């Protein structure tokens, strides 16, 4: 995802990055993503599911968060990466929102 974001940003693509983790300490490559966000000026939302006192977005990525953070989601290509249960849940939400299959790109991994 990191290299994909950098390549798309260099091409001038309109990026919104939703980055979900359990806790702040589990965010992989936080400084790299922050640097890319500052350099290419795209929204970066950290969404944490198990971080007490987190001031940003919290909980799982759901329909409400997608509509709020990506209001034009139906006009976008969507790239997802994450654990299988999360991916399955988000793909179902995207289908419910009317996103066509050809606009949903994902890579599943398991730990």
N, C-alpha and C positions, 0 to 999 in steps of 0.2 A: 504494500500500500504506500509506503514511504516513497519508493521510486516512481510509482504511478502518479502520486500527487506532484512530485517535482516535475516530471515530464509534462503533465497536463498544465501545470502552472506556467512553465516556460512557453507553452503554446498559447497562453493567454486564455485558457478555459476558465469558465466560471465555476469555482469550487466552493462547496460547503462541506466541512469535515466534521462528522460526529464521531467522537472517539470514546467508546465505552470501556470502562474497567471497573473492577470491584472497589479498589482503593487507590488513592493518589500514589502510593508507593509502587503499585503494579503498572503504572503507565510506562510503556516501553518507549524509549527514545524521546522523552519529553522535550529536551532542549532542541533536538533536531526539528521536531514538528513546530515548536514555537518559533524557531528561526525561519523555517519555510513560511509560516503564517505571516510573520512580520515582513519578510522579503517580498512575498507575492500578494499580500493584503487580501486574504480570504478568511472567512469566519471559521474558527476552530472551537468546537464545543466539547469540553470534557464532561462526560456523563458518568457519574460514579454511583454504583449500586449499594456499596456497603461502607461508605465513609461518613462517620459521625461529624456533624458540624460543617459539612461541605456547603459552601455558599453558592456553588454553581448548580447545573442541572443534576438531578439525582434520580435514581430508579432505573428501571429497564427502558430501553428504547421501545416506545409503543406508538400507536397511531397518533395520539395527542402530541407527543414530542415531535414526531415527524412533520405533522401539519404546522406546528408552531415554529420549528427551527428551519424547515425547508418548505415555505409556503407554496413554491412553484414546483413541488416534487413531481407533478405529472408531466412537466416539461423537461425533465432531466434524465440523463443516463445515471444509473446507480451502481456503484461498485461496493461490494461488501466483502468482508473477511472476518472470520471469527470461528468460535467453537460451533459444532453442529447444532445443538439445541437453539442457540441464539440465532444462527443463520436461518434455520427453519421457521422460527417465530417471525423474524423480520420479513422473510420472503412472503409468508402468509399475509402479513399486514399490507405489504406492497401490492399484492394481488387484490386484496380487499379494497384498496384505494384506487384500483383500476390501472395500475402500472402494467404495461404489456411486458411479457416475458423477455422479449428481445432487448429491453432497456434495463434489465436486471442482470448484472454480472457479479459472480461471486466465486470465492475460493474457500472451501471448508477445510478445517484442520481439527484434529483431536489431540488431546494431551494424554 
